[in-house]
């Protein structure tokens, strides 16, 4: 698909704030020397600031209060910012470390581009006065950058500075000099330092996968999605991808990517990686995500992996052997994990990968059963589309609504087996899986 330059919008100091109440306003400034300053301004005095997202305690090392009067502490699995003397405050400034940091079950705060540009994840910055509650979900954010660089916010390009209201899981913001490119399906900022094989795959496979899922799960609502792909050639073995509303993002923190792209297995894995993230983009509804608590993550992660398998088999038939072997490895991993704990416990026990491996097997079994009962007239896409519709009509998000539809599409017996697999500590996980997963 032919790419063309996305016109740079010279929008300077455009006010994006709506009439929104924000207890904590967030200001980020990048200086010419790559110093990042974060400022919190509260609407009323705070005894402490609580952070919305707390995957670990790395803020203690990576965020440095400008004033020695402040400190970041870690209590009962959460990080807080307070004054050392316990007094209240309404304003605080910190210096950030603008490098990639892998966070378990969360998105990296910074994802650098090889030319000096960077993605910053705003959800990492969300904070609340004293403690975070469900009704706190709006933050006024402003961003200031050096001359000659630009911002990409919600698919729009701004120079100098801008502001907006952020909410929910936040978003990724690009800061740098690389101009985006646009296709019929996506706006893209693909790191020019990535190996040619990856750049070609991103520019061809992502649009192809988006068309594939659009035909089965419907068009995306809202603005055209943005694809961010960043790369740091450093001594590390980490890569990460994810989706947020209207965004797909991928980062490679590898020093041997040039060699890896020569390996067919790595290319297949990368295409699977792309397919999984694009599937997430199309799983959403007009109300946002459809899943519930983290212990239900088999629902969306397993579904995205099974949809990735289907997409690769349909679009890239030569990957069939790779898919077969991968599903076999997933079963081995699932069996091994469930000998120690129930799937519902996996998130709390640090075994989040089981939601991918066991989840794929659950959705594979559901798909086969749906097709068998409907004589091929319905499939996993039919089920997911109705699940989305039910949630948009007011039904509860999460597995209960989903499994009630599974029972209608298949049988009560299958749902009982799925619930047993999810909720109980199994004496023989392999036997349970064998009874669940039936070949066509």
SVG drawing of the C-alpha trace seen along z (x, -y; Angstrom):
<svg xmlns="http://www.w3.org/2000/svg" viewBox="-29 -29 53 66">
<polyline fill="none" stroke="black" stroke-width="0.4" points="0.0,0.0 1.4,-3.4 2.4,-5.6 2.3,-9.4 3.4,-12.1 0.8,-13.1 0.6,-16.9 2.0,-18.6 -0.6,-20.6 0.9,-23.7 -1.4,-24.0 0.3,-26.1 -1.1,-26.4 -4.5,-25.1 -6.7,-24.8 -8.2,-21.3 -9.5,-21.5 -13.2,-20.9 -15.3,-22.0 -13.8,-19.3 -13.1,-19.0 -9.6,-17.9 -8.3,-17.6 -4.8,-17.0 -3.4,-18.9 -0.3,-17.4 2.3,-19.4 5.3,-17.8 8.2,-19.7 11.0,-18.4 14.1,-20.6 16.7,-20.7 19.1,-18.6 16.5,-15.8 15.6,-16.7 12.0,-15.8 10.2,-17.8 6.8,-16.7 4.6,-19.1 1.5,-18.2 -0.8,-21.1 -3.7,-20.1 -7.0,-21.8 -6.8,-21.6 -4.2,-20.6 -3.1,-17.0 -1.6,-14.9 -0.1,-12.8 -0.5,-11.9 -1.5,-8.4 -0.8,-6.9 -3.4,-5.1 -1.1,-2.5 1.3,-0.6 2.9,2.4 6.0,2.1 8.0,-0.4 10.3,-1.7 9.1,-5.3 11.3,-5.4 14.4,-5.0 13.3,-6.8 11.3,-9.8 13.4,-12.4 11.6,-15.2 13.2,-18.6 12.8,-19.6 14.4,-17.4 11.3,-18.0 9.4,-15.3 9.8,-11.5 8.2,-8.6 7.3,-5.7 5.9,-2.2 3.2,-0.9 1.1,2.3 1.8,2.6 1.2,-1.1 3.5,-4.1 2.7,-7.5 4.3,-10.9 4.4,-13.0 6.3,-15.5 8.8,-14.0 7.4,-16.1 3.9,-15.0 2.5,-18.4 0.1,-19.0 1.0,-20.5 -0.7,-21.7 2.3,-21.8 5.3,-19.4 7.9,-19.1 9.9,-15.9 12.5,-14.9 11.8,-11.8 14.2,-9.2 13.3,-9.1 14.4,-5.6 12.6,-2.3 11.5,-0.3 9.7,3.0 6.7,3.0 5.0,6.3 1.3,6.1 1.7,2.5 3.1,0.2 6.6,-1.3 6.7,-4.9 9.1,-5.8 9.7,-4.1 12.6,-5.8 13.1,-6.1 16.5,-5.6 16.7,-9.2 16.0,-10.7 12.3,-10.8 10.2,-9.1 6.8,-7.9 5.6,-8.8 2.7,-6.9 0.4,-9.3 -1.4,-6.7 1.8,-6.3 1.5,-9.9 -2.1,-9.8 -2.4,-10.6 -5.0,-11.4 -5.3,-13.5 -4.7,-11.2 -6.1,-8.1 -7.6,-7.0 -11.3,-6.1 -13.3,-5.0 -15.0,-8.3 -11.6,-10.1 -11.0,-9.7 -10.1,-13.1 -6.8,-14.8 -5.9,-18.1 -2.5,-17.5 -0.2,-20.0 3.0,-19.3 5.9,-21.6 8.6,-20.7 11.8,-22.3 11.7,-24.2 12.0,-22.1 10.2,-19.1 6.5,-18.2 3.9,-16.3 1.4,-13.7 -1.7,-13.6 -4.8,-11.7 -3.5,-11.5 -2.9,-15.3 0.5,-17.0 1.3,-20.1 4.3,-22.3 5.7,-24.0 2.9,-23.0 -0.6,-21.8 -3.1,-20.6 -5.9,-18.1 -8.1,-16.2 -6.9,-12.6 -8.8,-9.7 -9.3,-6.0 -6.1,-4.2 -4.3,-7.2 -2.5,-7.3 0.9,-7.3 2.2,-10.7 5.0,-11.0 7.6,-13.8 10.3,-14.1 11.2,-15.1 9.9,-12.2 6.9,-13.0 4.1,-10.5 2.9,-8.7 -0.7,-7.8 -2.4,-4.9 -6.0,-4.2 -6.3,-2.5 -3.6,-3.9 -1.4,-6.9 2.1,-5.5 5.3,-6.7 7.7,-3.8 11.2,-4.1 13.5,-4.7 16.2,-2.8 14.3,0.5 15.6,3.2 14.1,3.0 12.3,6.3 10.4,5.0 9.6,1.7 8.2,3.5 6.2,5.8 4.7,3.0 3.8,1.0 2.2,4.1 1.0,6.5 -0.7,4.0 -3.0,2.6 -3.7,6.1 -4.6,7.3 -6.7,4.3 -8.8,5.0 -9.0,8.7 -10.4,7.9 -12.6,5.1 -14.4,7.5 -15.1,9.8 -15.5,7.4 -16.7,4.2 -15.1,0.8 -13.4,-1.1 -15.3,-4.1 -13.7,-7.5 -10.5,-8.8 -8.1,-6.8 -5.8,-4.8 -2.1,-5.6 0.7,-3.0 3.8,-3.7 6.8,-1.5 10.0,-2.4 13.5,-0.8 16.4,-1.1 19.6,0.8 20.8,1.5 22.0,4.4 18.6,5.9 16.2,8.7 12.9,6.9 10.1,6.0 6.6,4.8 3.4,4.1 0.0,3.0 -3.2,1.2 -5.0,-1.8 -8.1,-3.5 -7.1,-4.2 -3.5,-3.3 -1.2,-0.4 2.3,-0.5 5.4,1.7 8.9,1.3 12.0,3.3 14.8,3.0 17.3,5.3 20.9,5.1 20.7,8.0 17.5,7.2 19.4,7.1 20.3,10.8 16.9,11.9 15.0,10.7 16.9,13.2 15.2,16.0 11.8,17.2 10.7,18.2 11.3,14.6 9.4,13.2 6.5,15.5 6.5,14.5 6.6,10.8 3.6,11.2 1.8,13.0 2.7,10.2 1.2,7.7 -1.9,9.8 -2.5,10.1 -2.3,6.3 -4.5,5.5 -7.0,8.0 -7.1,6.1 -7.9,2.9 -11.0,4.5 -12.1,6.2 -13.2,2.9 -16.7,1.4 -18.0,-2.1 -17.9,-1.8 -14.2,-0.8 -12.9,2.6 -15.3,5.5 -13.5,7.5 -13.6,7.2 -11.0,7.7 -7.5,8.8 -8.3,12.4 -10.6,12.6 -7.8,11.7 -8.1,15.1 -11.2,13.5 -9.4,10.8 -5.8,12.1 -6.8,15.6 -9.3,14.3 -6.7,12.0 -4.2,14.9 -6.8,17.2 -7.8,14.5 -4.1,14.0 -3.8,17.7 -6.8,17.6 -5.5,14.5 -2.1,16.0 -3.6,19.2 -5.9,17.3 -3.5,14.6 -0.2,16.5 -0.8,20.2 2.9,21.0 2.7,20.3 0.5,23.4 3.4,25.5 4.5,22.6 0.9,22.2 0.5,25.9 3.8,26.0 2.9,22.8 -0.5,24.1 1.2,27.2 3.6,25.1 0.7,23.2 -0.9,26.4 2.3,27.5 2.6,24.1 -1.0,24.1 -0.9,27.6 2.3,26.9 0.9,23.7 -2.4,25.1 -0.7,27.9 0.3,25.1 -2.7,22.8 -6.1,22.0 -6.3,19.8 -8.3,17.2 -5.2,16.9 -2.7,16.4 -2.7,12.6 -2.1,12.4 0.6,15.1 2.6,13.4 1.7,16.0 -0.1,13.6 1.2,15.6 -1.3,18.3 -4.1,16.0 -2.6,16.1 -1.8,19.8 -4.8,21.2 -7.0,18.5 -6.2,19.4 -7.1,23.0 -10.5,21.9 -11.3,19.7 -10.2,22.4 -12.6,24.9 -15.4,22.4 -14.8,21.6 -14.8,25.2 -18.0,25.9 -19.8,22.8 -19.0,23.9 -20.0,27.4 -23.4,26.6 -24.1,24.0 -22.9,26.2 -20.3,23.6 -22.7,20.6 -21.3,19.0 -17.9,18.8 -15.9,17.0 -16.4,13.7 -20.1,14.1 -20.0,14.7 -17.7,11.7 -19.8,9.3 -22.9,10.3 -20.9,10.0 -20.0,6.5 -23.7,5.7 -24.9,7.1 -22.4,4.9 -23.4,1.8 -27.0,2.6 -26.3,2.5 -25.2,5.9 -22.2,6.3 -18.7,6.3 -16.7,9.5 -16.8,13.2 -20.3,13.8 -22.0,12.1 -19.6,13.7 -20.1,17.2 -23.9,16.8 -23.6,16.3 -21.2,19.2 -23.9,21.4 -26.5,20.2 -24.1,20.8 -22.7,24.1 -23.9,26.0 -24.2,25.7 -21.8,28.6 -19.0,26.6 -19.5,23.6 -19.3,25.9 -16.0,27.2 -14.7,23.7 -15.7,22.5 -14.0,25.5 -10.8,24.8 -10.9,21.1 -12.0,21.3 -10.7,24.4 -7.4,26.0 -7.2,29.0 -5.8,32.4 -5.2,33.2 -5.1,30.1 -4.2,32.1 -7.2,34.3 -9.4,31.3 -8.0,29.6 -8.4,32.7 -12.1,32.9 -12.5,29.2 -10.6,29.0 -12.2,31.2 -10.9,31.5 -13.3,30.5"/>
</svg>
